[in-house]
Structures are given as C-alpha cells and as structure tokens.
Amino acid sequence: MDTVLLTGAASGIGRAAAWRLARQGWRCVLLDRDAPALEALRAALPPSAQGGHLACVADLADATRIAALADELPHLNALINNAGMTERGNRPATDIAPGDWQRLLDLNLRAPARLLHALRGRLVRGARIVNVASGAGLHAIPWRGAYSPSKAGLIAQTRALARAHPEYVMTVLCPGFVRTELVNGLIESGRLDPARAVAKIPLGRMAAPEEMACALAFLAGPHARPIGGGLLAVDGGSSVFGGSQPCQPSRHAPVSCDAPLDLRIRGSWTGLPEPQPCSDGYPAVADATVLDRPVGQRLDAALDAARRHAHDGPGSLTLLLPRENKPDWEAAGESAALRMLVATLACEWGADARRVNAVEVAPDTSAESLAPLLRFAAGAQAQYLTGQTLRCNP
C-alpha cells in the first residue's frame, strides 16, 4: 500500500481520515502543529506494512517551515491538504486585523500550493493531491472574515494547478456541515443553531467526520483519475439547495459507512460494474438508460429513471449522462436541465435518505475506468453525497 501525507491530522476530519487510511493499509505521514495530539494519534493507529506511521510537527502558515519539509519526508503517493482554520470572532471582513487576515489566507489558500512545490521531489508521478475546501467556497458565509474567499480561491487554484501539473491527479473536496469539535464548539457557544443549519441540508442532518474520511480515502486512491481536476461536494446537497423552504430533518439514521453494497444496473453499457445483489446491503441503482437517447429525449428518460427508483428508505440512484464534446444549443440546454433535475430530486428526496447523483461521460470514456467511481458514489461510503453531477475525464 502507498504512503500519504495528511495535514491537519490531529483532530476532526483529519483524525478520522488518518484512521480510515491506516485501516486500509496506508502508511500515514501525519502533520499538525499540535504535537501532543499528533503523537497520541500516531501511536494509536494500526501499523502499516511499510513500517510505522510518521508524525511531523509544523505550522503551515509559515512558508519557511513548508520549504524545509522535503528533507524530512519519504516519497509520497498522495498528499491531502486538510489543514485549515476559520475566523472565530464573528466579525465582518473589514474588521479583521491584518495579521489575522494574512494568517488565515496563508494556511487556507497559500499552504497547499506551497506544499505542492516544496514536495515536487517527493511526490511520485501519478500522485493524488486532494485539497480540502468547503461549501463556504461555493456560497458566501458572512461574519467569518477571509474564510469564504480563501476556500473559493482554493477551489479555483486547485483546478488551475491540475491543468499546470498533469503528472498528478488533483481534486478538491468541499465538505458541508460536519460534526467536528469545531462545529460542536460553535453549537455549544450559541454561534451555530443546529436546527437552522439542518434546515439548509436536503439530507436533513449533519455529516460525521467518518463520512468525509471515506471521501478523502477514495480521492487519495488510484481510482480518482476520472474526476481529476474536478470537485466533489460531499455536503448533503446543501450546495444545490435553492433555499425556498426549509429542508426537513432526516427520517432515517445514517447506516454504517462499511455497509455492503446492494447494486443493481439498469440499461446497458459494456464494462459497467457487475451487479452486487445483497439482500441486507445498502440499496443502489446505476442507471445507464439515458446514454443511448438522442438529444431532446434525455430529460424525459432521466425523469423515467427517477420514477422507477421511487421507494421509501435509504439508497441511491446514480444516472449516467452523455457529455457532448462540442454541444450545440439544444444539447447545452438539455444538459443544464438534466443537472438541475438531479439537484431538484436530491432536495425532494433528502429527508428519506434517498440520494441521487449523475456522472457525465464523454463518448470515448471507458466504462471500466468509471466502475470504481460508480461503486463509491452509489454506496454507503458516499451517503452524504447527493445532488451532484460529476464531470468525468476520458
């Protein structure tokens, strides 16, 4: 198994990711500025086949410290830039002290690119680089200073770096509300009303750190290549919700992230993942029936697929949609309508823990290359992923 550098490893999403990666056999290089928590985590993780995990104490807001890291690290197959901070004073952006503003930007926006360039000699060709942004980078979050600007910048920066460095597979993860220590502290202090937060989430609940850890483990692995340069918003559908009325709380508790997959296939496309019937597994459908429809019939075909999927409990529908390389006006309009249909269904189905996502595939994309992505998106490890249309590379 491979070696991964995970920043911000000592707490929250980072700590959950360290546990999942270690259980999957990764050798973890854990980086954080909290030395006692970092060492406690390193000592507790199950060992990897390559030897013990490593702990590296560093403040990534310090550019000089980043530049010196390469001398301390082994060769890396993956880099997860998870370290970040938020403005805790509940102040308007114009009231933030210049030093606080710069420190937040140094950590959230500049550190990932600085790490990439400092570690070029340690990253193997084909290494996966995952930058953790936030739903706050997709929609403005007021009273938190540079947090939203820093995360919006990180999303755009990741996409630009992916184009500049095709030798790596770069993706960005946008979590929604996750019940980390930070969020629990905001709730306890009265700065965050959990009922109001959940009312903006179609799935009707906050995520557990383990759900973000599953997404990070997938993106850091070899099967993330089809969505290289792209964004994965694992946010319960909040980024696609229009906000016209409150979302209802979930009527179902989340299932275990390791629940077996009960996958059914509809339609035909050579190379789709094999069906995995499992009577007590997480029910999922991958529907390819839209792929062979001509322009003008695809939106109706997608709605028919959604009607076939109607049921009353947790599960997922993943639609495969054709992607035109040079769409004309009719194809462009229908594609946008399809994406919005997926978002609308996600908002309508969320309280029942029913998920819907889509994968846009180009004409020369092989089904075999997409099979691991489809299994991930359909299964319980992605049960906080809904309303998203993933644009895949050939």
FILUMDO-20701 format. One record per residue (C-alpha): residue in three letters; x, y, z. Coordinates in Angstrom, 1 decimal. Layout:
N
  residu       x       y       z
     ALA       X       Y       Z
...
# end
This chain:
394
  residu       x       y       z
     MET     0.0     0.0     0.0
     ASP     1.0     3.6    -0.5
     THR     2.3     6.5     1.6
     VAL     0.1     9.6     2.2
     LEU     0.9    12.9     3.8
     LEU    -2.1    14.2     5.7
     THR    -2.1    17.7     7.1
     GLY    -4.4    18.9     9.9
     ALA    -4.3    15.3    11.1
     ALA    -4.7    15.7    14.8
     SER    -8.4    16.5    15.0
     GLY   -11.7    16.5    13.2
     ILE   -11.8    15.3     9.6
     GLY    -8.1    14.8     9.6
     ARG    -8.1    12.4    12.5
     ALA   -11.0    10.4    11.1
     ALA    -9.2    10.3     7.7
     ALA    -6.0     9.0     9.4
     TRP    -7.9     6.2    11.0
     ARG    -9.6     5.2     7.8
     LEU    -6.4     5.4     5.7
     ALA    -4.4     3.4     8.3
     ARG    -7.1     0.7     8.4
     GLN    -6.9     0.4     4.6
     GLY    -3.2    -0.2     4.9
     TRP    -1.8     3.2     4.0
     ARG     1.4     4.4     5.7
     CYS     0.5     7.8     7.1
     VAL     2.7    10.8     7.5
     LEU     0.7    12.9     9.9
     LEU     1.3    16.6    10.0
     ASP    -0.2    19.1    12.5
     ARG     1.1    21.9    14.8
     ASP    -0.5    20.2    17.9
     ALA     2.4    18.0    18.9
     PRO     0.8    16.0    21.8
     ALA    -2.4    15.2    19.9
     LEU    -0.4    14.3    16.9
     GLU     1.9    11.9    18.7
     ALA    -1.1    10.3    20.5
     LEU    -2.8     9.7    17.2
     ARG     0.4     8.2    15.6
     ALA     0.9     5.8    18.5
     ALA    -2.7     4.6    18.4
     LEU    -3.0     3.9    14.6
     PRO    -2.7     0.3    13.4
     PRO     0.7    -0.1    11.8
     SER     1.2    -0.3     8.0
     ALA     3.1    -3.0     6.1
     GLN     5.7    -0.4     5.2
     GLY     6.5     0.3     8.8
     GLY     5.3     2.8    11.4
     HIS     3.5     5.9    10.7
     LEU     5.4     9.2    11.0
     ALA     4.5    12.4    12.8
     CYS     5.7    15.8    11.6
     VAL     5.0    18.9    13.7
     ALA     4.7    22.0    11.6
     ASP     2.8    25.3    11.3
     LEU     1.8    25.5     7.7
     ALA     1.1    29.2     7.9
     ASP     4.9    29.5     8.0
     ALA     6.3    29.5     4.4
     THR     9.8    28.9     5.6
     ARG     8.7    25.7     7.5
     ILE     7.0    24.4     4.4
     ALA    10.1    24.9     2.3
     ALA    12.1    22.7     4.7
     LEU     9.7    19.8     4.9
     ALA    11.0    17.9     1.9
     ASP    14.1    16.9     3.8
     GLU    12.0    15.1     6.5
     LEU     9.6    13.1     4.3
     PRO     9.6     9.8     2.4
     HIS     8.3     9.5    -1.2
     LEU     4.6    10.1    -1.3
     ASN     1.8     8.6    -3.4
     ALA    -0.8    11.1    -2.1
     LEU    -1.0    14.4    -0.4
     ILE    -4.1    15.5     1.4
     ASN    -4.2    19.2     2.3
     ASN    -6.7    19.2     5.1
     ALA    -5.2    21.8     7.5
     GLY    -7.3    24.9     7.7
     MET    -8.7    27.5    10.1
     THR   -11.7    29.7    10.4
     GLU   -12.3    33.2    11.8
     ARG   -13.8    32.7    15.3
     GLY   -14.6    36.3    16.2
     ASN   -17.9    36.6    14.3
     ARG   -16.6    39.8    12.8
     PRO   -17.3    41.5     9.4
     ALA   -14.5    41.1     7.0
     THR   -13.5    44.8     7.2
     ASP   -12.9    44.5    11.0
     ILE   -10.4    41.6    10.8
     ALA    -6.9    42.6    11.9
     PRO    -4.4    42.5     9.1
     GLY    -2.3    39.8    10.8
     ASP    -5.3    37.5    11.4
     TRP    -6.4    38.0     7.8
     GLN    -3.0    37.1     6.4
     ARG    -2.6    34.1     8.7
     LEU    -5.9    32.6     7.5
     LEU    -5.0    33.1     3.9
     ASP    -1.5    31.7     4.4
     LEU    -2.9    28.5     5.9
     ASN    -6.1    28.0     3.8
     LEU    -5.1    29.3     0.4
     ARG    -1.4    29.5     0.1
     ALA    -0.1    26.5     2.0
     PRO    -1.5    23.8    -0.4
     ALA     0.3    25.3    -3.4
     ARG     3.5    25.9    -1.3
     LEU     3.4    22.3    -0.2
     LEU     3.0    21.0    -3.8
     HIS     6.0    23.0    -5.0
     ALA     8.1    22.1    -1.9
     LEU     7.4    18.4    -2.3
     ARG     7.8    18.0    -6.0
     GLY    10.9    15.8    -5.4
     ARG     8.9    13.6    -3.0
     LEU     5.7    13.1    -5.0
     VAL     5.8    10.1    -7.3
     ARG     4.4    10.5   -10.8
     GLY     0.7    10.0   -10.8
     ALA     0.4    11.1    -7.1
     ARG    -3.0    12.1    -6.0
     ILE    -3.3    15.5    -4.4
     VAL    -6.5    16.4    -2.6
     ASN    -7.3    19.9    -1.3
     VAL   -10.0    20.2     1.3
     ALA   -12.0    23.4     0.6
     SER   -15.6    23.9     1.9
     GLY   -19.1    24.7     1.0
     ALA   -18.2    28.2     2.1
     GLY   -16.1    28.4    -1.1
     LEU   -19.3    27.8    -3.2
     HIS   -21.5    30.3    -1.3
     ALA   -20.5    33.3     0.8
     ILE   -20.6    32.8     4.6
     PRO   -20.7    36.2     6.3
     TRP   -19.1    37.2     9.6
     ARG   -16.2    34.8     9.1
     GLY   -13.6    37.1     7.6
     ALA   -11.5    35.6     4.8
     TYR   -12.9    32.1     5.2
     SER   -15.2    32.0     2.2
     PRO   -12.7    33.9     0.0
     SER    -9.9    31.6     1.0
     LYS   -11.9    28.5     0.2
     ALA   -13.2    29.9    -3.1
     GLY    -9.6    30.7    -4.0
     LEU    -8.5    27.2    -3.1
     ILE   -11.1    25.7    -5.4
     ALA   -10.0    27.8    -8.4
     GLN    -6.4    27.3    -7.5
     THR    -6.8    23.5    -7.5
     ARG    -8.3    23.5   -10.9
     ALA    -5.6    25.7   -12.3
     LEU    -2.8    23.6   -10.7
     ALA    -4.4    20.5   -12.2
     ARG    -4.1    22.0   -15.7
     ALA    -0.5    23.0   -15.0
     HIS     0.6    19.7   -13.5
     PRO    -1.0    16.8   -15.5
     GLU     1.6    14.5   -14.0
     TYR    -0.6    14.5   -10.8
     VAL    -4.3    13.7   -10.2
     MET    -5.6    16.8    -8.3
     THR    -9.1    17.1    -6.9
     VAL   -10.9    19.3    -4.3
     LEU   -13.3    18.1    -1.6
     CYS   -16.0    20.5    -0.4
     PRO   -17.5    19.3     2.9
     GLY   -20.7    20.7     4.2
     PHE   -21.6    20.8     7.9
     VAL   -19.6    18.1     9.7
     ARG   -19.9    17.4    13.5
     THR   -16.3    18.0    14.3
     GLU   -15.0    19.5    17.6
     LEU   -15.1    22.9    15.9
     VAL   -18.7    22.7    14.9
     ASN   -19.7    21.3    18.3
     GLY   -17.9    24.2    19.9
     LEU   -19.9    26.7    17.7
     ILE   -23.1    25.0    18.7
     GLU   -22.2    25.0    22.5
     SER   -21.3    28.7    22.3
     GLY   -24.6    29.6    20.7
     ARG   -22.9    30.8    17.4
     LEU   -24.5    28.0    15.4
     ASP   -28.1    26.8    15.6
     PRO   -28.1    23.2    14.6
     ALA   -31.8    23.3    13.6
     ARG   -31.2    26.2    11.3
     ALA   -28.2    24.5     9.8
     VAL   -30.0    21.3     9.1
     ALA   -32.9    23.2     7.5
     LYS   -30.4    24.1     4.7
     ILE   -29.4    20.5     4.1
     PRO   -31.6    18.3     1.9
     LEU   -30.4    15.1     3.6
     GLY   -31.7    16.6     6.8
     ARG   -28.6    16.0     9.0
     MET   -25.0    17.0     9.5
     ALA   -22.3    14.6     8.5
     ALA   -20.0    12.6    10.7
     PRO   -16.2    13.1    10.2
     GLU   -16.0     9.4     9.1
     GLU   -18.1    10.3     6.0
     MET   -15.6    12.9     4.9
     ALA   -12.8    10.4     5.7
     CYS   -14.3     8.0     3.2
     ALA   -14.4    10.6     0.5
     LEU   -10.7    11.6     1.2
     ALA    -9.6     7.9     1.1
     PHE   -11.3     7.5    -2.3
     LEU    -9.8    10.7    -3.7
     ALA    -6.4     9.8    -2.5
     GLY    -6.5     6.4    -4.1
     PRO    -5.8     5.3    -7.7
     HIS    -9.5     5.3    -8.8
     ALA    -9.9     9.1    -8.6
     ARG    -8.4     9.8   -12.0
     PRO   -11.7    10.1   -13.9
     ILE   -12.6    13.2   -11.8
     GLY    -9.1    14.7   -11.8
     GLY    -9.2    18.5   -11.9
     GLY   -12.8    18.3   -10.5
     LEU   -14.7    19.0    -7.3
     LEU   -16.6    16.6    -5.0
     ALA   -19.1    18.4    -2.8
     VAL   -19.9    16.0     0.0
     ASP   -22.4    18.3     1.7
     GLY   -25.8    16.5     2.0
     GLY   -27.0    18.5    -1.0
     SER   -26.7    21.9     0.6
     SER   -24.7    23.4    -2.4
     VAL   -27.6    22.6    -4.8
     PHE   -30.4    23.7    -2.5
     GLY   -32.3    26.8    -3.6
     GLY   -33.4    27.8    -0.1
     SER   -37.0    28.4    -1.0
     GLN   -38.3    26.5     2.0
     PRO   -36.7    24.7     5.0
     CYS   -35.4    21.1     4.5
     GLN   -37.0    18.5     6.7
     PRO   -34.9    16.6     9.3
     SER   -33.9    13.2     8.1
     ARG   -36.3    10.4     9.0
     HIS   -33.5     7.8     8.9
     ALA   -30.3     7.4    10.8
     PRO   -27.2     7.0     8.6
     VAL   -26.0     3.5     8.0
     SER   -22.5     2.2     8.6
     CYS   -20.0     3.6     6.1
     ASP   -18.9     0.0     5.7
     ALA   -22.3    -1.4     4.9
     PRO   -22.2    -3.8     1.9
     LEU   -23.4    -2.5    -1.5
     ASP   -26.6    -3.9    -3.0
     LEU   -26.0    -2.6    -6.5
     ARG   -28.5    -3.0    -9.4
     ILE   -27.8    -2.0   -13.0
     ARG   -30.3    -0.6   -15.4
     GLY   -29.5    -0.1   -19.1
     SER   -26.6    -1.5   -21.0
     TRP   -23.1    -0.1   -21.4
     THR   -20.2    -2.6   -21.8
     GLY   -17.9    -2.5   -18.8
     LEU   -20.3    -1.3   -16.2
     PRO   -19.6    -2.7   -12.7
     GLU   -21.1    -6.1   -12.1
     PRO   -24.4    -6.1   -10.1
     GLN   -23.8    -6.9    -6.5
     PRO   -27.1    -8.2    -5.1
     CYS   -27.1    -8.2    -1.3
     SER   -30.4    -8.6     0.5
     ASP   -29.3    -6.7     3.6
     GLY   -27.0    -4.2     1.8
     TYR   -27.2    -0.5     1.0
     PRO   -29.7    -0.4    -2.0
     ALA   -28.3     1.4    -5.0
     VAL   -29.1     1.7    -8.7
     ALA   -26.7     2.7   -11.5
     ASP   -28.9     3.7   -14.5
     ALA   -27.4     4.0   -18.0
     THR   -30.7     4.2   -19.9
     VAL   -30.1     7.9   -20.8
     LEU   -26.9     7.2   -22.6
     ASP   -28.4     5.9   -25.7
     ARG   -31.1     8.5   -26.1
     PRO   -30.8    11.3   -28.7
     VAL   -30.8    15.0   -27.8
     GLY   -34.3    16.1   -27.0
     GLN   -35.3    12.8   -25.3
     ARG   -32.7    12.7   -22.4
     LEU   -34.5    14.8   -19.9
     ASP   -37.6    12.6   -20.2
     ALA   -35.5     9.5   -19.9
     ALA   -33.9    10.7   -16.7
     LEU   -37.3    11.5   -15.2
     ASP   -38.4     8.0   -16.1
     ALA   -35.4     6.6   -14.3
     ALA   -36.2     8.6   -11.2
     ARG   -39.8     7.3   -11.3
     ARG   -38.6     3.7   -11.5
     HIS   -36.4     4.4    -8.4
     ALA   -39.2     5.5    -6.1
     HIS   -39.0     3.8    -2.7
     ASP   -39.3     4.8     0.9
     GLY   -35.9     4.2     2.5
     PRO   -32.2     5.0     2.3
     GLY   -30.5     4.3    -1.0
     SER   -29.0     5.9    -4.1
     LEU   -29.7     6.4    -7.8
     THR   -26.7     7.3   -10.0
     LEU   -27.5     8.4   -13.5
     LEU   -25.0     8.1   -16.3
     LEU   -25.4    11.1   -18.7
     PRO   -23.8    11.7   -22.1
     ARG   -21.4    14.6   -22.3
     GLU   -21.1    16.2   -25.7
     ASN   -17.6    17.4   -26.6
     LYS   -19.0    20.4   -28.6
     PRO   -22.6    20.7   -27.7
     ASP   -25.0    22.8   -29.8
     TRP   -27.6    25.0   -28.3
     GLU   -30.2    22.2   -27.9
     ALA   -27.7    19.8   -26.2
     ALA   -26.3    22.5   -24.0
     GLY   -29.8    23.5   -22.8
     GLU   -30.8    19.9   -22.1
     SER   -27.6    19.1   -20.3
     ALA   -28.1    22.1   -17.9
     ALA   -31.7    21.0   -17.4
     LEU   -30.5    17.4   -16.5
     ARG   -28.1    18.8   -13.9
     MET   -30.8    20.9   -12.3
     LEU   -33.2    17.9   -12.3
     VAL   -30.6    15.9   -10.4
     ALA   -30.3    18.8    -7.9
     THR   -34.1    19.1    -7.6
     LEU   -34.7    15.4    -7.0
     ALA   -31.9    15.5    -4.3
     CYS   -33.7    18.3    -2.4
     GLU   -37.1    16.5    -2.7
     TRP   -35.8    13.1    -1.7
     GLY   -33.3    14.1     1.1
     ALA   -35.4    13.6     4.2
     ASP   -35.9     9.9     3.3
     ALA   -32.2     9.4     2.9
     ARG   -32.7     8.8    -0.8
     ARG   -29.8    10.1    -2.8
     VAL   -29.4    10.9    -6.5
     ASN   -26.2    11.9    -8.4
     ALA   -25.1    11.8   -12.0
     VAL   -21.9    11.1   -13.9
     GLU   -21.4    12.8   -17.2
     VAL   -19.3    10.6   -19.5
     ALA   -17.6    11.6   -22.8
     PRO   -18.1     9.4   -25.9
     ASP   -14.6     7.9   -25.6
     THR   -14.8     7.2   -21.8
     SER   -14.4     3.5   -20.9
     ALA   -16.9     2.1   -18.5
     GLU   -14.2     0.0   -16.9
     SER   -12.4     3.2   -15.8
     LEU   -15.6     4.6   -14.2
     ALA   -16.7     1.4   -12.4
     PRO   -14.8     2.1    -9.1
     LEU   -16.2     5.7    -9.1
     LEU   -19.7     4.4    -9.7
     ARG   -19.4     1.9    -6.9
     PHE   -18.1     4.6    -4.5
     ALA   -20.8     7.2    -5.4
     ALA   -23.6     4.6    -5.2
     GLY   -22.5     3.1    -1.9
     ALA   -22.8     3.8     1.8
     GLN   -19.3     5.4     2.0
     ALA   -20.8     8.3    -0.1
     GLN   -24.1     8.5     1.7
     TYR   -23.6    12.3     2.3
     LEU   -23.1    12.9    -1.4
     THR   -26.3    14.0    -3.3
     GLY   -27.4    16.3    -6.0
     GLN   -24.1    16.4    -7.7
     THR   -23.3    15.9   -11.4
     LEU   -19.7    14.7   -11.8
     ARG   -17.9    15.6   -15.0
     CYS   -15.5    12.8   -15.8
     ASN   -12.4    12.8   -18.0
     PRO   -11.9    10.1   -20.7
# end
